[in-house]
Amino acid sequence: MRGWHVGPVQAGWLALRYGLTGDTGRFRSHAGWRVSRLRRGHSDEDE
């Protein structure tokens, strides 16, 4: 996934979830150093 450094299985799951719901939910990225979330229509990471 675009530089978030997640494995191929996790990337596939996140892509499927994002495609269906527009939200990946929180996931560990950057080799476990960060928690990230991708959402459709939101420009800021945390609300």
Kinemage of the C-alpha trace (Angstrom):
@kinemage 1
@onewidth
@group {chain A} dominant
@subgroup {mainchain}
@vectorlist {calphas} color= white
{ca met a 1} P 0.000 0.000 0.000
{ca arg a 2} L 1.547 3.234 -1.239
{ca gly a 3} L 4.459 3.372 1.201
{ca trp a 4} L 2.717 2.298 4.401
{ca his a 5} L 4.896 -0.835 4.548
{ca val a 6} L 2.301 -3.515 5.199
{ca gly a 7} L 2.427 -7.115 4.026
{ca pro a 8} L 0.658 -8.333 0.876
{ca val a 9} L -2.136 -10.177 2.713
{ca gln a 10} L -2.869 -7.192 4.958
{ca ala a 11} L -2.730 -4.851 1.939
{ca gly a 12} L -5.280 -7.032 0.125
{ca trp a 13} L -7.600 -7.084 3.125
{ca leu a 14} L -7.331 -3.311 3.578
{ca ala a 15} L -7.977 -2.712 -0.131
{ca leu a 16} L -11.086 -4.919 -0.040
{ca arg a 17} L -12.406 -3.253 3.098
{ca tyr a 18} L -11.742 0.229 1.682
{ca gly a 19} L -13.451 -0.710 -1.592
{ca leu a 20} L -16.561 -1.972 0.186
{ca thr a 21} L -16.915 0.581 2.984
{ca gly a 22} L -14.645 3.529 2.136
{ca asp a 23} L -12.794 3.006 5.430
{ca thr a 24} L -9.860 0.714 6.240
{ca gly a 25} L -10.228 1.053 9.986
{ca arg a 26} L -7.087 1.475 12.048
{ca phe a 27} L -4.108 -0.671 11.092
{ca arg a 28} L -0.445 -0.890 12.112
{ca ser a 29} L 1.877 0.508 9.460
{ca his a 30} L 5.463 1.669 8.961
{ca ala a 31} L 6.857 -1.609 10.358
{ca gly a 32} L 4.612 -1.321 13.427
{ca trp a 33} L 5.709 2.199 14.390
{ca arg a 34} L 2.455 3.940 13.430
{ca val a 35} L -1.269 3.351 13.429
{ca ser a 36} L -2.900 4.561 10.212
{ca arg a 37} L -6.395 4.822 8.798
{ca leu a 38} L -7.613 5.594 5.280
{ca arg a 39} L -11.105 6.987 4.810
{ca arg a 40} L -12.911 8.272 1.766
{ca gly a 41} L -13.889 11.940 1.975
{ca his a 42} L -11.777 12.834 5.040
{ca ser a 43} L -8.669 14.990 4.690
{ca asp a 44} L -7.463 14.826 8.302
{ca glu a 45} L -6.245 11.646 9.977
{ca asp a 46} L -7.852 12.055 13.410
{ca glu a 47} L -11.065 13.799 14.357
